[in-house]
Amino acid sequence: MRIAVVALGKIGLPLAVQFASKGHEVVGVDVNAGTVAAVNEGREPFPGEAQLAEKLADLVPAGKLRATTDYAEAVPGADAVVLVVPLFVDEETAQPDFGWMDAATRSMSEHLDAGTLVSYETTLPVGTTRNRWKPMIEEISGLVEGEDFHLVFSPERVLTGRVFADLRRYPKLVGGLSPEGSARAREFYEAVLDFDERPDLPRPNGVWDLGTAEASELAKLAETTYRDVNIGLANQFALFADSQGIDVHAVIEACNSQPYSHIHRPGIAVGGHCIPVYPRLYLSVDPAASIVREARAVNAAMPERVVERTAGLLGSLDGLRTVVLGASYRGGVKETAFSGVFATVEALASRGAVVTVHDPLYSDDELRGLGLAPHTLGAEVDVAVVQTDHSVYRTVGPDDLPGVRLLVDGRGITDAALWTGTPRVVLGRGDTVPAT
């Protein structure tokens, strides 16, 4: 097959590479000329994706994969077009911003040929494929969906850093606007993906047809919103446990020993492109979902709650040198989308603290570019707050933070043995006063 992949970001480029690795001819289109140039040179345009550099170095010289900024070069003649364009959510209104997706859809539609399968993988509010993309594509292309082309929704279900492994591990969900469209989607994804055996699943791993685009859209929103709601519940338990002197981590471990309990871990923040965003997409079509709204509010308030507790333990943060450990939203990932670092820094600064940020994945200039004052381990501080569960923080101790009067671990990652004699509290461990 000839396949066009629209948007060569942290999900789109690995997808294009996966398709090409199965022997298909793949053309990726992206508005970023730097990304296109890197791909055409066989180089990864961003670090951190396992196996990506090696696969690019093999596939590009072999002529299986190339990139362009021109839709006219990528879309005409394609058997399938897969779009993985970012969808943003307005932080104030919590409504989806379709700007980039609309632009990409228009450009794709201008060059769409009859007989093409069009698959959206970007997470969408329920009804978007049928009610937004179908009429837009038909109007611009002059083609009729279900007769001249088929439109489906098939959500990406992978995490950056391990995309190729996740593509094999998780069933590929598809949903079309017609049975024929769904059948085309099944045939396509079966030809471009491989699947691990999963005896734990109720049916064989592979391409799962959910019957409609709406069901497929809801499946992605539901599985991610579940995580946000579950984390919100865990955070509520953690806050209560702290007030009662109870170790909630031990409680959760005990609860999850029973097969019907799957309580997640509490933490200072929920970040990334998915968990804090997709519940908002769900709420945009189901505003009556009060449980979802409350969980999102609990999670969004966690940085403030942790900082409030920090101030309460010390009496005041005014003038204290405070370092936030970790800018990334998740350990081992160089990404700050919706990271709790920003709310944590803001909450500390609002109480008069002098705040710096350390992150092993970011240079000082990169931190400054994010509006954060950089910190070097070994510089004197009064307070440290762990915001990211980077593995390096497992071994951080008072010697790395000279003068530290209190460590507040928002991720439960630090080693208690290294902090003997230095006040340390961990979210959800039930510490009511700094341990000595």
MARGUPA-809527 format. One record per residue (C-alpha): residue in three letters; y, z, x. Coordinates in nm, 2 decimals. Layout:
BEGIN
> Ala, Y, Z, X
...
***
This chain:
BEGIN
> Met, 0.00, 0.00, 0.00
> Arg, 0.36, -0.03, 0.09
> Ile, 0.54, 0.30, 0.01
> Ala, 0.91, 0.39, 0.01
> Val, 1.00, 0.76, 0.06
> Val, 1.36, 0.85, -0.04
> Ala, 1.51, 1.14, 0.17
> Leu, 1.36, 1.22, 0.50
> Gly, 1.42, 1.60, 0.50
> Lys, 1.19, 1.88, 0.58
> Ile, 0.96, 1.78, 0.30
> Gly, 1.02, 1.41, 0.27
> Leu, 0.96, 1.32, 0.63
> Pro, 0.62, 1.50, 0.66
> Leu, 0.52, 1.33, 0.33
> Ala, 0.61, 0.99, 0.48
> Val, 0.41, 1.08, 0.79
> Gln, 0.11, 1.19, 0.58
> Phe, 0.12, 0.86, 0.38
> Ala, 0.14, 0.66, 0.70
> Ser, -0.15, 0.85, 0.86
> Lys, -0.37, 0.73, 0.58
> Gly, -0.31, 0.37, 0.69
> His, -0.03, 0.27, 0.45
> Glu, 0.30, 0.10, 0.54
> Val, 0.58, 0.35, 0.49
> Val, 0.95, 0.29, 0.49
> Gly, 1.17, 0.60, 0.47
> Val, 1.53, 0.58, 0.35
> Asp, 1.79, 0.85, 0.43
> Val, 2.17, 0.86, 0.42
> Asn, 2.18, 1.04, 0.76
> Ala, 2.20, 0.78, 1.03
> Gly, 2.10, 1.04, 1.29
> Thr, 1.78, 1.12, 1.11
> Val, 1.70, 0.75, 1.07
> Ala, 1.76, 0.69, 1.44
> Ala, 1.54, 0.98, 1.55
> Val, 1.25, 0.87, 1.33
> Asn, 1.27, 0.51, 1.45
> Glu, 1.25, 0.65, 1.81
> Gly, 0.94, 0.85, 1.72
> Arg, 1.12, 1.18, 1.75
> Glu, 1.13, 1.47, 1.51
> Pro, 1.49, 1.51, 1.38
> Phe, 1.44, 1.89, 1.32
> Pro, 1.22, 2.14, 1.49
> Gly, 0.95, 2.38, 1.35
> Glu, 0.71, 2.15, 1.16
> Ala, 0.36, 2.18, 1.29
> Gln, 0.21, 1.85, 1.40
> Leu, 0.51, 1.65, 1.30
> Ala, 0.62, 1.55, 1.66
> Glu, 0.27, 1.43, 1.75
> Lys, 0.22, 1.23, 1.44
> Leu, 0.56, 1.06, 1.47
> Ala, 0.48, 0.97, 1.83
> Asp, 0.16, 0.80, 1.71
> Leu, 0.26, 0.63, 1.39
> Val, 0.61, 0.49, 1.47
> Pro, 0.50, 0.28, 1.77
> Ala, 0.19, 0.17, 1.57
> Gly, 0.43, 0.02, 1.31
> Lys, 0.31, 0.23, 1.03
> Leu, 0.63, 0.42, 0.97
> Arg, 1.00, 0.32, 1.00
> Ala, 1.33, 0.44, 0.86
> Thr, 1.65, 0.29, 0.73
> Thr, 1.97, 0.38, 0.56
> Asp, 1.95, 0.07, 0.34
> Tyr, 1.77, 0.10, 0.00
> Ala, 1.75, -0.28, -0.01
> Glu, 1.52, -0.26, 0.30
> Ala, 1.30, 0.01, 0.17
> Val, 1.25, -0.03, -0.21
> Pro, 1.19, -0.40, -0.29
> Gly, 0.82, -0.48, -0.27
> Ala, 0.70, -0.12, -0.26
> Asp, 0.39, -0.03, -0.46
> Ala, 0.53, 0.33, -0.49
> Val, 0.86, 0.50, -0.44
> Val, 0.85, 0.88, -0.38
> Leu, 1.18, 1.07, -0.41
> Val, 1.23, 1.41, -0.25
> Val, 1.61, 1.43, -0.27
> Pro, 1.77, 1.78, -0.27
> Leu, 1.87, 1.93, -0.60
> Phe, 2.14, 2.20, -0.57
> Val, 2.22, 2.48, -0.80
> Asp, 2.58, 2.59, -0.86
> Glu, 2.60, 2.96, -0.74
> Glu, 2.87, 3.05, -1.00
> Thr, 2.73, 2.88, -1.31
> Ala, 2.36, 2.87, -1.20
> Gln, 2.35, 2.51, -1.34
> Pro, 2.18, 2.23, -1.15
> Asp, 2.40, 1.99, -0.96
> Phe, 2.23, 1.65, -0.98
> Gly, 2.50, 1.47, -0.76
> Trp, 2.27, 1.37, -0.47
> Met, 1.97, 1.29, -0.69
> Asp, 2.18, 1.08, -0.93
> Ala, 2.32, 0.88, -0.63
> Ala, 1.97, 0.83, -0.49
> Thr, 1.83, 0.73, -0.83
> Arg, 2.10, 0.47, -0.88
> Ser, 2.05, 0.32, -0.54
> Met, 1.68, 0.31, -0.58
> Ser, 1.71, 0.15, -0.93
> Glu, 1.93, -0.13, -0.81
> His, 1.64, -0.25, -0.59
> Leu, 1.34, -0.16, -0.80
> Asp, 1.08, -0.43, -0.86
> Ala, 0.84, -0.46, -1.15
> Gly, 0.50, -0.30, -1.10
> Thr, 0.63, -0.01, -0.90
> Leu, 0.52, 0.36, -0.94
> Val, 0.82, 0.59, -0.92
> Ser, 0.73, 0.96, -0.84
> Tyr, 0.98, 1.24, -0.82
> Glu, 0.87, 1.54, -0.61
> Thr, 1.19, 1.74, -0.62
> Thr, 1.16, 2.05, -0.84
> Leu, 1.34, 1.97, -1.17
> Pro, 1.43, 2.15, -1.50
> Val, 1.18, 2.07, -1.77
> Gly, 1.26, 1.74, -1.94
> Thr, 1.46, 1.58, -1.66
> Thr, 1.21, 1.31, -1.57
> Arg, 1.20, 1.18, -1.93
> Asn, 1.55, 1.24, -2.04
> Arg, 1.76, 1.18, -1.73
> Trp, 1.57, 0.96, -1.49
> Lys, 1.40, 0.73, -1.73
> Pro, 1.71, 0.60, -1.91
> Met, 1.91, 0.59, -1.58
> Ile, 1.64, 0.38, -1.41
> Glu, 1.60, 0.15, -1.71
> Glu, 1.97, 0.09, -1.75
> Ile, 2.03, 0.01, -1.39
> Ser, 1.71, -0.19, -1.31
> Gly, 1.68, -0.37, -1.64
> Leu, 1.31, -0.28, -1.64
> Val, 1.12, -0.09, -1.91
> Glu, 0.93, 0.22, -1.82
> Gly, 0.56, 0.21, -1.93
> Glu, 0.57, -0.18, -1.92
> Asp, 0.75, -0.29, -1.60
> Phe, 0.72, 0.03, -1.40
> His, 0.57, 0.38, -1.43
> Leu, 0.76, 0.71, -1.39
> Val, 0.59, 1.04, -1.31
> Phe, 0.67, 1.39, -1.18
> Ser, 0.46, 1.54, -0.91
> Pro, 0.61, 1.85, -0.76
> Glu, 0.60, 1.93, -0.39
> Arg, 0.41, 2.26, -0.34
> Val, 0.44, 2.31, 0.04
> Leu, 0.63, 2.54, 0.28
> Thr, 0.82, 2.41, 0.57
> Gly, 0.65, 2.47, 0.90
> Arg, 0.30, 2.41, 0.75
> Val, 0.35, 2.11, 0.52
> Phe, 0.04, 1.92, 0.64
> Ala, -0.19, 2.22, 0.59
> Asp, -0.04, 2.29, 0.25
> Leu, -0.09, 1.93, 0.14
> Arg, -0.46, 1.97, 0.20
> Arg, -0.49, 2.32, 0.06
> Tyr, -0.32, 2.30, -0.28
> Pro, -0.41, 2.07, -0.57
> Lys, -0.16, 1.78, -0.62
> Leu, -0.01, 1.81, -0.97
> Val, 0.09, 1.50, -1.16
> Gly, 0.23, 1.43, -1.50
> Gly, 0.35, 1.09, -1.64
> Leu, 0.54, 0.96, -1.94
> Ser, 0.22, 0.78, -2.05
> Pro, -0.15, 0.80, -1.99
> Glu, -0.13, 0.48, -1.78
> Gly, 0.15, 0.63, -1.57
> Ser, -0.06, 0.94, -1.51
> Ala, -0.36, 0.73, -1.41
> Arg, -0.14, 0.53, -1.16
> Ala, -0.02, 0.86, -1.01
> Arg, -0.37, 0.99, -0.97
> Glu, -0.48, 0.67, -0.80
> Phe, -0.18, 0.68, -0.57
> Tyr, -0.21, 1.04, -0.46
> Glu, -0.58, 1.01, -0.41
> Ala, -0.52, 0.73, -0.17
> Val, -0.26, 0.91, 0.04
> Leu, -0.38, 1.27, 0.05
> Asp, -0.69, 1.46, 0.17
> Phe, -0.80, 1.80, 0.02
> Asp, -0.98, 2.10, 0.15
> Glu, -1.28, 2.23, -0.04
> Arg, -1.17, 2.53, -0.25
> Pro, -1.46, 2.71, -0.41
> Asp, -1.21, 2.97, -0.55
> Leu, -1.05, 2.71, -0.78
> Pro, -1.17, 2.66, -1.14
> Arg, -1.22, 2.29, -1.07
> Pro, -1.25, 2.07, -0.76
> Asn, -0.94, 2.05, -0.54
> Gly, -0.76, 1.72, -0.56
> Val, -0.52, 1.55, -0.79
> Trp, -0.48, 1.74, -1.12
> Asp, -0.33, 1.55, -1.41
> Leu, -0.14, 1.79, -1.64
> Gly, -0.09, 1.52, -1.91
> Thr, 0.28, 1.50, -1.93
> Ala, 0.58, 1.51, -1.69
> Glu, 0.71, 1.81, -1.88
> Ala, 0.39, 2.01, -1.81
> Ser, 0.41, 1.92, -1.44
> Glu, 0.78, 2.02, -1.43
> Leu, 0.70, 2.35, -1.59
> Ala, 0.41, 2.42, -1.36
> Lys, 0.63, 2.41, -1.05
> Leu, 0.90, 2.62, -1.21
> Ala, 0.65, 2.87, -1.35
> Glu, 0.46, 2.93, -1.02
> Thr, 0.78, 2.99, -0.83
> Thr, 0.96, 3.19, -1.10
> Tyr, 0.65, 3.41, -1.12
> Arg, 0.71, 3.50, -0.75
> Asp, 1.07, 3.59, -0.81
> Val, 0.98, 3.81, -1.11
> Asn, 0.70, 3.98, -0.92
> Ile, 0.92, 4.05, -0.62
> Gly, 1.19, 4.18, -0.86
> Leu, 0.93, 4.42, -1.00
> Ala, 0.82, 4.53, -0.65
> Asn, 1.18, 4.59, -0.56
> Gln, 1.23, 4.80, -0.87
> Phe, 0.93, 5.01, -0.77
> Ala, 1.06, 5.04, -0.42
> Leu, 1.40, 5.17, -0.52
> Phe, 1.24, 5.42, -0.76
> Ala, 0.98, 5.52, -0.49
> Asp, 1.26, 5.58, -0.24
> Ser, 1.43, 5.81, -0.49
> Gln, 1.11, 6.01, -0.53
> Gly, 1.00, 6.02, -0.17
> Ile, 0.70, 5.80, -0.24
> Asp, 0.56, 5.53, -0.01
> Val, 0.55, 5.23, -0.24
> His, 0.36, 5.01, 0.01
> Ala, 0.07, 5.25, -0.01
> Val, 0.10, 5.24, -0.39
> Ile, 0.10, 4.86, -0.40
> Glu, -0.20, 4.85, -0.16
> Ala, -0.39, 5.08, -0.39
> Cys, -0.29, 4.88, -0.70
> Asn, -0.39, 4.55, -0.55
> Ser, -0.74, 4.68, -0.48
> Gln, -0.81, 4.62, -0.85
> Pro, -0.85, 4.25, -0.91
> Tyr, -0.60, 4.23, -1.20
> Ser, -0.31, 4.36, -0.99
> His, -0.12, 4.12, -0.76
> Ile, 0.21, 4.31, -0.69
> His, 0.42, 4.14, -0.41
> Arg, 0.60, 4.31, -0.13
> Pro, 0.95, 4.45, -0.18
> Gly, 1.23, 4.34, 0.06
> Ile, 1.60, 4.35, 0.13
> Ala, 1.65, 3.99, 0.00
> Val, 1.48, 3.68, -0.15
> Gly, 1.60, 3.36, 0.01
> Gly, 1.52, 3.00, 0.08
> His, 1.54, 2.68, -0.12
> Cys, 1.28, 2.78, -0.37
> Ile, 1.23, 3.14, -0.50
> Pro, 1.60, 3.22, -0.56
> Val, 1.68, 2.87, -0.69
> Tyr, 1.40, 2.76, -0.93
> Pro, 1.43, 3.06, -1.17
> Arg, 1.79, 2.94, -1.22
> Leu, 1.65, 2.59, -1.30
> Tyr, 1.42, 2.75, -1.55
> Leu, 1.70, 2.95, -1.71
> Ser, 1.90, 2.63, -1.74
> Val, 1.65, 2.52, -2.01
> Asp, 1.53, 2.86, -2.14
> Pro, 1.84, 3.08, -2.14
> Ala, 1.65, 3.33, -2.36
> Ala, 1.42, 3.42, -2.07
> Ser, 1.56, 3.77, -2.02
> Ile, 1.28, 3.89, -1.79
> Val, 1.35, 3.60, -1.55
> Arg, 1.73, 3.68, -1.56
> Glu, 1.68, 4.05, -1.50
> Ala, 1.44, 3.99, -1.21
> Arg, 1.69, 3.75, -1.05
> Ala, 1.96, 4.01, -1.08
> Val, 1.75, 4.28, -0.92
> Asn, 1.66, 4.06, -0.63
> Ala, 2.02, 3.94, -0.58
> Ala, 2.14, 4.30, -0.57
> Met, 1.90, 4.42, -0.31
> Pro, 2.13, 4.37, 0.00
> Glu, 2.40, 4.57, -0.17
> Arg, 2.15, 4.84, -0.27
> Val, 2.01, 4.87, 0.09
> Val, 2.36, 4.89, 0.24
> Glu, 2.46, 5.15, -0.03
> Arg, 2.17, 5.36, 0.08
> Thr, 2.26, 5.32, 0.45
> Ala, 2.62, 5.43, 0.38
> Gly, 2.48, 5.73, 0.18
> Leu, 2.26, 5.84, 0.47
> Leu, 2.55, 5.83, 0.73
> Gly, 2.83, 5.94, 0.50
> Ser, 3.04, 5.64, 0.59
> Leu, 3.01, 5.31, 0.77
> Asp, 3.38, 5.28, 0.84
> Gly, 3.43, 5.16, 1.20
> Leu, 3.06, 5.17, 1.28
> Arg, 2.91, 4.90, 1.50
> Thr, 2.64, 4.75, 1.28
> Val, 2.40, 4.47, 1.37
> Val, 2.20, 4.28, 1.11
> Leu, 1.87, 4.17, 1.26
> Gly, 1.79, 3.82, 1.14
> Ala, 1.99, 3.54, 0.99
> Ser, 1.70, 3.33, 0.86
> Tyr, 1.57, 3.38, 0.51
> Arg, 1.21, 3.41, 0.63
> Gly, 1.05, 3.51, 0.96
> Gly, 0.97, 3.23, 1.20
> Val, 1.18, 2.97, 1.00
> Lys, 1.52, 2.85, 1.12
> Glu, 1.68, 2.82, 0.78
> Thr, 1.95, 3.02, 0.61
> Ala, 1.95, 2.87, 0.26
> Phe, 2.03, 3.16, 0.03
> Ser, 1.95, 3.40, 0.31
> Gly, 2.02, 3.77, 0.25
> Val, 2.21, 3.78, 0.57
> Phe, 2.54, 3.67, 0.40
> Ala, 2.53, 3.93, 0.12
> Thr, 2.42, 4.20, 0.37
> Val, 2.70, 4.13, 0.61
> Glu, 2.95, 4.12, 0.32
> Ala, 2.83, 4.45, 0.19
> Leu, 2.85, 4.62, 0.53
> Ala, 3.19, 4.47, 0.60
> Ser, 3.33, 4.58, 0.27
> Arg, 3.25, 4.94, 0.37
> Gly, 3.44, 4.90, 0.70
> Ala, 3.16, 4.83, 0.93
> Val, 3.21, 4.60, 1.23
> Val, 2.92, 4.36, 1.18
> Thr, 2.73, 4.14, 1.42
> Val, 2.41, 3.94, 1.37
> His, 2.11, 3.87, 1.59
> Asp, 1.85, 3.60, 1.54
> Pro, 1.61, 3.48, 1.81
> Leu, 1.61, 3.13, 1.65
> Tyr, 1.99, 3.07, 1.66
> Ser, 2.23, 3.03, 1.95
> Asp, 2.56, 3.23, 1.95
> Asp, 2.74, 2.90, 1.86
> Glu, 2.51, 2.83, 1.57
> Leu, 2.57, 3.18, 1.43
> Arg, 2.94, 3.14, 1.47
> Gly, 2.90, 2.81, 1.28
> Leu, 2.75, 3.01, 0.99
> Gly, 3.05, 3.24, 0.99
> Leu, 2.85, 3.52, 1.16
> Ala, 2.95, 3.71, 1.47
> Pro, 2.67, 3.69, 1.73
> His, 2.50, 4.00, 1.88
> Thr, 2.30, 4.02, 2.20
> Leu, 2.02, 4.28, 2.22
> Gly, 2.11, 4.54, 2.47
> Ala, 2.47, 4.57, 2.34
> Glu, 2.56, 4.91, 2.20
> Val, 2.55, 4.96, 1.82
> Asp, 2.56, 5.25, 1.58
> Val, 2.35, 5.11, 1.30
> Ala, 2.08, 4.83, 1.27
> Val, 1.96, 4.67, 0.95
> Val, 1.65, 4.45, 0.96
> Gln, 1.71, 4.15, 0.73
> Thr, 1.44, 3.90, 0.85
> Asp, 1.08, 3.97, 0.93
> His, 1.08, 3.78, 1.27
> Ser, 0.78, 3.88, 1.48
> Val, 1.01, 3.98, 1.76
> Tyr, 1.14, 4.27, 1.55
> Arg, 0.79, 4.43, 1.55
> Thr, 0.86, 4.54, 1.91
> Val, 1.23, 4.61, 1.89
> Gly, 1.31, 4.97, 1.98
> Pro, 1.61, 5.20, 2.05
> Asp, 1.62, 5.07, 2.41
> Asp, 1.72, 4.73, 2.27
> Leu, 1.99, 4.89, 2.06
> Pro, 2.16, 5.14, 2.29
> Gly, 2.35, 5.42, 2.10
> Val, 2.18, 5.34, 1.76
> Arg, 2.21, 5.63, 1.52
> Leu, 2.00, 5.48, 1.24
> Leu, 1.77, 5.19, 1.18
> Val, 1.73, 5.06, 0.83
> Asp, 1.43, 4.84, 0.80
> Gly, 1.45, 4.61, 0.49
> Arg, 1.13, 4.43, 0.56
> Gly, 0.89, 4.71, 0.68
> Ile, 0.82, 4.52, 1.01
> Thr, 0.93, 4.77, 1.28
> Asp, 0.69, 5.00, 1.46
> Ala, 0.74, 5.36, 1.38
> Ala, 0.59, 5.47, 1.71
> Leu, 0.88, 5.30, 1.90
> Trp, 1.13, 5.50, 1.70
> Thr, 1.01, 5.85, 1.75
> Gly, 1.32, 6.07, 1.79
> Thr, 1.55, 5.81, 1.64
> Pro, 1.64, 5.80, 1.27
> Arg, 1.46, 5.52, 1.09
> Val, 1.42, 5.45, 0.72
> Val, 1.21, 5.17, 0.57
> Leu, 1.27, 5.02, 0.22
> Gly, 1.01, 5.16, -0.01
> Arg, 0.86, 5.41, 0.23
> Gly, 1.01, 5.70, 0.05
> Asp, 1.23, 5.82, 0.33
> Thr, 1.51, 6.03, 0.18
> Val, 1.67, 6.14, 0.51
> Pro, 1.65, 5.98, 0.85
> Ala, 1.32, 6.07, 1.02
> Thr, 1.35, 6.26, 1.35
***
